[in-house]
Amino acid sequence: MKIYDIIIIGAGAAGLSAAATALIREKAVALIDMGNAPARKLSISGGGKCNFTNLAVSSSKYFGNNPNFVNGVINKISPQYFINWIEKHGLEFEKKSSGQYFCATNAKDIVSAMKNDARNADIILNSTVLDIEKNADIFYIKTKEKIFMSKSVIIATGGISYPALGVSDFGYKIAKKFGHKIIPIRPALCAISTKVFPSNLAGISLKVEINIENEKINDFMLITHFGIGGPVIYRTTARNIEKGFKINLLPDINIFEWLKNFKNTEGKKNLGNILSYKLPKRLAKWLSKDMQKNIADYKDIELKNLSKKISNIEISKDKFNLYNLQSAEVVRGGVSTEQISPKTMESKLCSGLFFTGEVLDITGDLGGFNIHWAFASGRIAGENA
Ligand SMILES: Cc1cc2nc3c(=O)[nH]c(=O)nc-3n(C[C@H](O)[C@H](O)[C@H](O)COP(=O)(O)OP(=O)(O)OC[C@H]3O[C@@H](n4cnc5c(N)ncnc54)[C@H](O)[C@@H]3O)c2cc1C
């Protein structure tokens, strides 16, 4: 029976990227995937336009127990490297002022280019890997149908969010089997369910500032019927959210000073109306519900308390839940980077076993950082396996 040089489990962005660099080294490569098509997450990413990289790629945009783990990989496979690869494949792209790069046509075009790079590998679809054993330097990869053999294995099985696309926790299980530590998994880049805002405010979208762990994040928040979402909340959930966070609904002004100025100059104006100059009407009404008098009729301390209510909404740990693995774009947690070489992606516990992409305890911020990580770490694994 054929012994491959490398078998890659998972034909997502990381697995295909690993296959490409392994094939450049003229290795005999097989890619095994449980789904009926490669890179299903990438195909729908970025609303179908795949936000594939970001000029701001740096370890500060990655989260996990050791974000510095990414440094060697992203220094070698930079955003410019990825952009050059896109250009080389004749793909059109769009650059946003935020530094984000999207496919100008369709994410499926990036998938086609990745598949083309991996065309000389045996791609085995609809085949779920059930177990891996190592015996005398050969890996035995068991699927329901057959046993494959290889000298190296790359685990590129991704995360377990968005199960509708077909996901599995096999990567974590096999890592554990070979002695690796697993950092607990939770949804990330997702909405939050909370009762802090009543459901009749659903649909309101506004630019806010989130304060989490001494970091300020400014972006849009959407109030939903079950809680809050939008980019600022997605980004918050990638961070260490366990202790909660604070929301400032009017980050661009000193609210107390602004209200006091009205009190001094236009005291006959209704407080609720004043708030609606800066906030959506429904939100202004909710914030000022028992405060419908003219602004001059309020004591400074009352205005101060209202300012706090607007600028310092506390979402403490008992007030929210992450909403949920079904809809989260990625997960936090995964195979601990402690026992993986950052230079090669090889296990420090089992030679010939490699891990790449989202299966590792590396989570990127919203904005193209996750696909960049999958592509870049895949290349490194394929260069070294
Ligand atoms: C809706 C959505 C939108 C997103 N948009 C963006 C975006 O615009 N930009 C960005 O940077 N990130 C985005 N992401 C995140 C990004 O898509 C992922 O982080 C990235 O694709 C992960 O790549 P991967 O190769 O590590 O894993 P995956 O792409 O998940 O691939 C893993 C593969 O392993 C296979 N597999 C698992 N277990 C087994 C097994 N036992 N046997 C055989 N095969 C197995 C799976 O079938 C799958 O094909 C988005 C995610 C979602 C869900």
The ligand as an ORCA input file, in Angstrom:
! r2SCAN-3c Opt
* xyz 0 1
  C     -19.509     32.780      8.361
  C     -18.016     32.935      8.497
  C     -17.383     34.029      7.919
  C     -16.001     34.206      8.082
  N     -15.402     35.264      7.466
  C     -14.051     35.442      7.617
  C     -13.365     36.482      6.920
  O     -13.948     37.217      6.088
  N     -12.035     36.638      7.165
  C     -11.336     35.809      8.019
  O     -10.129     36.014      8.214
  N     -11.947     34.772      8.641
  C     -13.277     34.550      8.428
  N     -13.885     33.479      9.033
  C     -13.041     32.523      9.794
  C     -12.240     31.631      8.810
  O     -13.103     31.192      7.771
  C     -11.622     30.424      9.510
  O     -10.897     30.839     10.647
  C     -10.676     29.682      8.568
  O     -11.335     29.326      7.369
  C     -10.137     28.440      9.256
  O      -9.410     27.692      8.327
  P      -8.890     26.223      8.691
  O      -8.334     25.691      7.428
  O      -8.059     26.256      9.902
  O     -10.206     25.418      9.088
  P     -11.510     25.081      8.201
  O     -11.637     25.986      7.061
  O     -12.618     25.001      9.168
  O     -11.190     23.652      7.594
  C     -11.147     22.502      8.390
  C     -11.516     21.330      7.526
  O     -11.267     20.133      8.262
  C     -12.241     19.196      7.922
  N     -12.319     18.178      8.984
  C     -12.551     18.374     10.305
  N     -12.533     17.202     10.962
  C     -12.259     16.241     10.040
  C     -12.101     14.829     10.115
  N     -12.213     14.149     11.273
  N     -11.845     14.159      8.969
  C     -11.739     14.799      7.786
  N     -11.873     16.151      7.675
  C     -12.120     16.854      8.778
  C     -13.510     20.011      7.777
  O     -14.444     19.353      6.972
  C     -12.974     21.296      7.146
  O     -13.087     21.274      5.744
  C     -15.255     33.270      8.859
  C     -15.895     32.161      9.409
  C     -17.252     31.986      9.232
  C     -17.921     30.767      9.833
*
